[in-house]
Amino acid sequence: MKIERIVPMVAVSDLSRSVDFYRQLGFAVDNRNDDWGWASLRAGACRLMLDVTTNGHPGPVRQSIIYLYPDDLEAYHAGACANGLDLPVISLTFYGMREFRLSDPDGNQLWFGQEPSNPTG
């Protein structure tokens, strides 16, 4: 027995707002059920579910970190900026990845990274 893939389910407080945000990042809706407060999104081979009901307790939404690996970090960054997002600059991390980070409307962390073509920076 083996696991074939993983699909994060992200707790959100407003499904429509979150779907719009992830669309700006290049995700498309595969399936959506507003009665359930749930949507399944995709971007290339990546999958993501958004769900209002997983945060069943009052108070802030649980936060998560999702690390994404675009094939061309600069082009992806430029495209998301062209879609209206205000993104931080791409920087080199202490662990050798070129990346930028942002939060979705519910505070979930999205980290976008790519190994540098020149390992020394």
Secondary structure by P-SEA (a helix, b strand, c coil): ccccbbbbbbbbccaaaaaaaaaaaccccccccccccbbbbbcccbbbbbbccccccccccbbbbbbbbbccaaaaaaaaaaacccccccccccccccbbbbbccccbbbbbbbccccccc
